Amino acid sequence: MKTILVTGSNGQLGNEMQVAAKQFTQFNFLYTDVDTLDICDKDALRSFVQSHHVNAIVNCAAYTAVDKAEDDIALCYKINRDAVQNIAEVAASESLKVIHISTDYVFDGNSYQPLTEDMPVSPLGIYGKSKLEGENVLREHCSEAIILRTSWLYSSFGNNFVKTMIKLGNERDTLQVIFDQIGTPTYAADLANSILTILSASKFVPGTYHFSNEGVCSWYDFTKKIHKIAGINCQVKPIETKDYPTRTPRPFYSVLNKRKIKDLYQIDIPYWEDSLEKCMAILVQNNK
């Protein structure tokens, strides 16, 4: 039985990995977070991998506070680049496979066609730059690695846009939401299942892949659908990005092309609205 180490297991994706893994009984899973394994400590990581006979690492750990990263530069790079280099070097020396989660923020968002894995990268802020450097050190130091870029991640676990819009929609009569940033939401449960599908496949093909749910929307469209499913009667007004300034520029267009992962691993990716309904049904059940 192969042993899979999942880092960052207290986050949205890490929690969804724990749920999805129940259907993949051919693996032994080890779930860690910073309190049980500090991946910034390479010696501790190597010792853990050796003592638990780990065969593969799924790295869900990341610094994801996009605006705060502009001030927490050292910590952001420590988690998003340096810790990834530790994983890469340990994995290479111990002959492990790695699946690492990256982001649409490695792009500048100025393209207006779905982004393929080989398109030029040009991150706009510290978060995106740190994630890109994490990708680069992983490619440099570990030949058996898959990088999965995703976008607009949400889940029934943790804090995310879906939960925030439900909360604000219940508290306010009106909301203003950006309509000129276009992308695709990703239900973390779907991403978790795809990761486990790759680990279960007969072939492990190193490289960079894109994964989000199918379809396209704006943050405004996303909010309208969230409120519709939740039965929230709040007036949502569309605004432009320039009317809601943030510390870090956001990509205007970050729709990911998923053809590569779909063709190679025969993954059937759900439409974003269908996955949102599934997630929100869980949220309703949890609040009963």
C-alpha positions in Angstrom: 0.0 0.0 0.0 1.4 3.4 -1.0 1.6 6.1 1.6 0.6 9.7 0.5 1.7 12.7 2.6 -0.8 15.6 2.4 0.6 18.9 3.6 -1.6 21.9 4.5 -4.4 19.5 5.5 -6.2 22.1 7.6 -7.0 24.3 4.6 -9.8 24.1 2.2 -8.2 21.7 -0.2 -6.5 19.7 2.5 -9.9 19.1 4.2 -11.5 18.1 0.9 -8.7 15.7 0.3 -9.5 14.0 3.6 -13.2 13.6 2.5 -12.4 12.4 -1.0 -9.7 10.0 0.2 -12.3 7.8 1.9 -13.1 6.5 -1.6 -9.4 5.7 -2.3 -8.8 2.9 0.1 -5.8 1.6 -1.8 -3.7 4.4 -0.2 -2.5 5.2 3.3 -2.8 8.9 3.8 -0.9 11.0 6.3 -2.4 14.5 6.9 -0.2 17.2 8.3 -0.2 20.9 8.8 2.3 23.3 10.4 1.5 22.1 13.9 2.5 18.5 13.0 5.1 19.0 10.2 6.9 22.2 9.4 7.8 21.9 5.7 10.0 24.9 6.0 12.3 22.6 8.0 13.9 20.4 5.4 15.5 18.0 8.0 12.2 17.6 9.7 10.5 16.9 6.4 13.2 14.3 5.4 12.9 12.6 8.7 9.1 12.4 8.5 9.2 11.0 4.9 11.8 8.4 5.8 10.2 7.2 9.1 6.7 6.9 7.5 7.9 5.4 4.2 6.2 8.0 2.1 5.7 7.4 -1.6 4.2 10.7 -2.7 3.6 14.2 -1.5 0.5 16.3 -2.2 1.4 19.9 -1.3 -1.7 21.8 -0.3 0.2 24.2 1.9 0.4 27.8 0.7 0.5 31.5 1.8 -2.7 32.8 0.1 -3.5 36.2 1.6 -2.9 38.1 -1.7 -3.0 41.7 -0.3 -1.3 40.9 3.0 1.6 39.2 1.1 2.7 42.7 0.0 3.8 43.3 3.6 4.6 39.7 4.6 7.1 39.2 1.8 9.6 37.1 3.7 6.9 34.7 5.1 5.1 34.5 1.7 8.3 33.4 0.0 9.3 31.1 2.8 6.0 29.1 2.4 5.4 29.4 -1.4 9.0 29.0 -2.6 11.4 27.9 0.0 9.2 25.1 1.5 8.5 23.9 -2.0 12.2 23.7 -2.7 12.5 21.6 0.5 9.8 19.3 -0.8 11.4 19.1 -4.2 14.9 18.2 -2.9 13.6 15.7 -0.4 11.3 14.1 -3.0 14.2 13.8 -5.5 16.6 12.2 -3.0 13.9 9.8 -1.7 12.4 9.0 -5.2 9.0 10.4 -4.4 6.3 11.8 -6.7 4.9 15.3 -6.0 1.7 17.0 -6.8 1.9 20.7 -6.0 -1.0 23.3 -6.2 -0.3 26.6 -7.9 -2.5 29.4 -9.1 -3.9 31.5 -12.0 -2.1 34.5 -10.3 1.1 33.5 -12.2 -0.5 35.1 -15.2 -1.1 38.9 -15.6 -4.7 38.4 -16.7 -4.3 40.4 -19.9 -5.1 37.5 -22.3 -8.7 37.1 -23.5 -8.5 33.4 -24.5 -8.5 30.5 -22.1 -5.0 30.1 -20.6 -2.9 27.1 -21.6 0.0 25.8 -19.6 2.6 27.0 -22.0 1.4 30.6 -22.2 3.8 33.3 -20.9 3.6 34.0 -17.2 3.9 37.4 -15.6 2.6 37.7 -12.1 1.4 41.1 -10.8 2.1 40.9 -7.1 4.2 39.2 -4.4 1.7 36.3 -4.0 1.8 35.4 -7.7 5.6 35.9 -7.9 6.2 33.7 -4.9 3.9 30.9 -6.4 5.7 31.1 -9.7 9.1 30.8 -8.0 7.7 27.8 -6.2 6.8 26.3 -9.5 10.3 27.0 -10.8 12.2 25.5 -7.9 10.0 22.4 -8.1 10.7 21.9 -11.8 14.5 22.5 -11.2 14.9 20.1 -8.3 12.3 17.3 -8.8 11.7 15.5 -12.1 8.7 13.5 -10.8 6.4 16.5 -10.1 3.0 17.6 -11.3 2.0 21.3 -10.9 -1.7 21.9 -10.8 -2.7 25.5 -11.3 -6.2 26.4 -10.2 -8.4 29.5 -9.7 -11.1 31.0 -7.4 -11.0 28.1 -4.9 -13.9 27.6 -2.5 -15.2 24.8 -0.2 -17.6 24.1 2.6 -14.4 24.3 4.8 -12.5 27.4 5.8 -13.1 31.0 4.7 -13.8 31.8 1.1 -15.8 34.0 -1.3 -18.9 31.8 -1.2 -19.2 32.0 2.6 -18.4 35.7 2.6 -21.2 36.5 0.0 -23.7 34.4 2.0 -22.8 36.3 5.2 -22.9 39.8 3.6 -26.0 38.9 1.6 -27.8 38.1 4.9 -26.5 41.2 6.6 -27.1 43.9 3.9 -29.8 45.1 1.6 -27.4 45.9 -1.2 -23.9 44.7 -2.3 -21.5 46.0 -4.9 -19.5 43.3 -6.7 -16.9 43.5 -9.5 -18.2 42.4 -12.9 -15.1 43.0 -15.1 -12.9 40.2 -13.7 -13.6 37.0 -15.5 -12.6 33.5 -14.4 -14.0 30.2 -13.2 -14.7 29.1 -9.6 -13.2 25.8 -8.5 -14.9 23.6 -5.9 -12.0 22.2 -3.9 -13.8 18.8 -3.7 -13.5 18.5 -7.5 -9.9 19.4 -7.4 -9.2 16.9 -4.6 -10.9 14.1 -6.6 -8.8 15.0 -9.6 -5.6 14.8 -7.6 -6.6 11.4 -6.3 -7.5 10.3 -9.8 -4.0 11.2 -11.0 -2.4 9.3 -8.1 -4.5 6.3 -8.9 -3.8 6.3 -12.7 -1.5 3.9 -14.4 0.7 6.7 -15.5 2.2 9.7 -13.7 3.2 12.3 -16.3 5.2 15.1 -14.8 4.5 18.6 -16.0 2.2 21.6 -15.5 -1.6 21.2 -15.7 -4.6 23.5 -15.3 -7.7 22.7 -13.3 -10.9 24.6 -12.5 -14.5 23.9 -13.0 -16.0 24.3 -16.4 -17.7 27.5 -17.6 -17.0 31.2 -17.2 -18.3 33.9 -15.0 -17.5 37.2 -13.2 -17.4 37.8 -9.5 -20.8 39.5 -10.0 -22.3 36.5 -11.7 -20.8 34.2 -9.1 -22.4 36.2 -6.3 -25.8 36.3 -8.0 -25.8 32.5 -8.3 -24.7 32.1 -4.7 -27.6 34.3 -3.5 -30.1 32.6 -5.8 -29.2 29.1 -4.5 -29.3 30.4 -0.9 -32.6 32.2 -1.3 -31.0 35.5 -0.3 -32.9 38.6 -1.2 -30.1 41.2 -1.6 -29.7 43.6 -4.4 -26.3 43.0 -6.0 -24.9 45.9 -8.1 -22.1 45.4 -10.6 -19.0 47.7 -10.3 -15.8 48.0 -12.1 -12.4 47.0 -10.7 -11.3 50.6 -10.6 -14.2 51.3 -8.1 -12.9 48.7 -5.7 -9.1 49.3 -5.4 -7.0 46.6 -3.7 -3.3 46.5 -2.6 -2.5 44.0 -5.3 -3.9 44.1 -8.9 -6.1 41.1 -9.8 -6.0 39.3 -13.2 -8.9 40.6 -15.4 -9.1 37.3 -17.2 -8.0 34.0 -15.7 -10.1 31.3 -17.4 -7.9 28.2 -17.5 -7.8 25.8 -20.4 -8.2 22.3 -19.0 -7.8 20.2 -22.2 -4.4 18.8 -21.2 -5.5 17.3 -17.9 -8.8 16.1 -19.4 -7.2 14.4 -22.3 -4.3 12.7 -20.4 -6.2 11.6 -17.3 -9.7 11.3 -18.7 -11.1 13.6 -16.0 -14.7 14.7 -16.4 -14.8 18.2 -14.9 -18.2 19.5 -13.6 -19.8 22.8 -14.6 -19.2 25.5 -11.9 -22.9 26.1 -11.2 -23.5 22.3 -10.6 -20.5 22.1 -8.2 -21.6 25.3 -6.4 -25.0 23.8 -5.7 -23.4 20.7 -4.2 -21.2 22.8 -1.9 -24.0 25.0 -0.8 -26.2 21.9 0.0 -23.4 20.8 2.4 -23.3 24.3 3.9 -27.0 24.2 4.5 -26.8 20.8 6.1 -23.9 21.9 8.3 -25.9 24.9 9.5 -29.0 22.8 10.6 
